[in-house]
Amino acid sequence: MLENTAYTLSATMFELLAHSRDLQKVKNELATVILDKNRVSSYSEVENLSYFNACIQEILRLHSDVLSRMPRVSFEVNIVYNDKRHGTTYVISPGTFTSMSTYITHINSDVFENLYEYRSQR
């Protein structure tokens, strides 16, 4: 767990330092909730900081530290997957265990344009 946190913090610092405009916007937004430097802000105070959260989401998309497959199962309904590249539809019956890679999802060119580029505005 600590290694995941350290990796994510390192990736965050890397991307924000590499994108000074984003860093300044994040600092400005954080300044609206960090009014007392001797007190740690609560989650409820920072959860609605839209620009800060957009940057974090983009950093997590680009720097996914969990590379193992994530198990998925639908117990009640079919899962229908349309493979656009091959023109094939797959139907997975309820109760069938499948898995997915979050990294592959995060670099899906059907979803993300210039997928290896950091873009906080996504």
URHU-V450961 format. One record per run of one state. SS is the DSSP state (a for helix, b for strand, c for the rest). FROM is the first residue (numbers start at 1). TO is the last residue. If there is no record, write none. Layout:
ss: {SS/SS}
from: {FROM/FROM}
to: {TO/TO}
This chain:
ss: {c/a/c/a/c/a/c/a/c/b/c/b/c/b/c/b/a/c}
from: {1/2/19/20/32/43/47/50/63/69/73/79/84/88/93/98/102/107}
to: {1/18/19/31/42/46/49/62/68/72/78/83/87/92/97/101/106/122}
